[in-house]
Each structure stands twice: as C-alpha cells, then as structure tokens.
Amino acid sequence: MKILLVGAAALMLASVVAPACSAAGANWLIGTWRYTGRGYVDREGHDWCAPTTEVIFTATAKTTINAATATTPAARGTTPVYYLATPKKVYVSATGAFGSGESWDRLGPNEMEDSTVGHCIFDRK
C-alpha cells in the first residue's frame, strides 16, 4: 500500500512540475526586469542588490547585467536555467533540482522581488 501511495504522489508531482518547467507561456518571469533601487541596505550603507541593474529571463536562460563599480568593471553573464512557475512565485535552477535554487516573488503584474538576502525589487522593463 505504501508503494502505491508513494507512486501516486510521485505521478501527481511529475504532472504538476513537468508542465511548469516547460511551459514558458505560463511563466510570468520571462522578460526583462530592471532593478528599482529598492532593496536591503545594511548599517554601513552597502546595497545588497547593487550592482545588478537588469535581469533578463528567456525560456532557457537567465542573463544578469551588473553595472561597473569603483572596484569592478561592468559585467554580463548568462546561465542556462530551468523554471518551476506558480502564479505568485517562480523557482529558478541551473540544474533542474530546485533544492538550492533562487526564487522570485510576484508583487504585482510588473513588479517582483528576489529571494536573496537583499530582497531586491525589480520592475518589468
């Protein structure tokens, strides 16, 4: 009986996860997002969200654009990713495991917040 229940639970989870991972149309995160300047700033004045200025999500990749700072040049990096999308949250993972991946919370139709320590807020560009 336990095997049957575990098998049924796995089948139900697979039926929910597989479409979410592959259906870009249901993924509200797809698009270009610009940092609003709102996020966590510590006592010393360090902005945890800077220097990221823009994040671009496509059906298969995440591109992060960082502005130049006093100690580092401007940078742009792209990583292949997998998505697990819900109406209010999207999990993003480079491996498809989602255990230690990042997540993004939908605050409104054109506003989101990342799940990092900085809780950086981005607007749709």
N, C-alpha and C positions, 0 to 999 in steps of 0.2 A: 504494500500500500504506500509506504514512504517513497519508493522509487517512482511510482505512478504520480504522486503529488509533486515530487521534485521535477520530473519530466514535464508535467503540465505547466509548472511555474516557469521553467526554462523556455518552453514553447511560447508562453504568453509574453515573456520578456523579449524574446527574439522578434516576435511580431510587432512589438512597440518600438524597439531600438532600431531595427533594420530600416524601416521607412524613414525614421527621423534622421538617420545618418545619411541617407541617400537623397532625400527629397529637399533640394535646395529651395524650391518654391515655398515650403513651409518654414524656412529658416529666416526669421526677421533680421538676423545679424548680418546677412550678406549685404555688402555695400561698403561705402567709405564713411569713416567716423573721425571727427576732429575733436581733440581734447579741448574742453571748455575753460580750463584754468581752475576748475573746482575739484579739489581732492584733498587728501591729508597732507598737512604741513606740520612738521614737528616743532618742538620748542626752539630749536636752533634755526628755524626758518627753511629747512630742507623740504622741498616739494617732492613727495614720493612719486608723483606722476610725471614730472619733467625728467628727461627731455622729450618724452614721447609726444609728438604733435598730431599724429594721424595713424589710424589703423585701418587697413583695407582687408576685407574678408571676401573671398571668392568661394565658389563651390568646393574648391580643393585646396586652398592655401590662405595663409594669414601673412600680410605684409605689415611690418611696423616701421614707421618713419620717425626717426629721432632728430631733433634739432642739434646744431652744434652748441657746445658749452665752452667754458673757459679752458677746460682740460681735454675735451674730446671733439673730434670733427663730426659733422652731420653723418648719419648712417641710415641705411635702409636694408632690411633683412626680410626674406621670405621663407616661410616654413610650410611644408605640406601638412594639412590638418584633416581631422575627422570631426564631425559635429553630432551632438545629441541635442535636438532642439525641442523645447516646450514653448507654450505661448508666453511665458514670463522669464524663462532662463534658457541660455544656450551653453552647453558644455563644449569645450574645445580641447582636443587632444592631438598630439603629434603621433601617438601610437595607436589610437583607437581603443585604448583600455579605459580611459576616463577616470582612473583612480586618483591620479595626482595632477590632472589637467586643470586648466583655468575655466572659469565660468563668467558669464556676462548676464547681468540682470536688466530686464527691460523696465525702464522707469516711465516711459511714455512712447508714443509712436515714433518719435525722432530723438529719443534720449535713452542712454544706457549707462550702467556703472559696472566696472570690472570687479572681480572678486579678490584682488590682491590687497595687501595692507593699505595701499593708497586710496582704495575705493574711488578711483578716478572716474569722472563723469565725462562722457563723450556725446556729442550731438551728431546726427546724420548730416553729412555734407551734401 
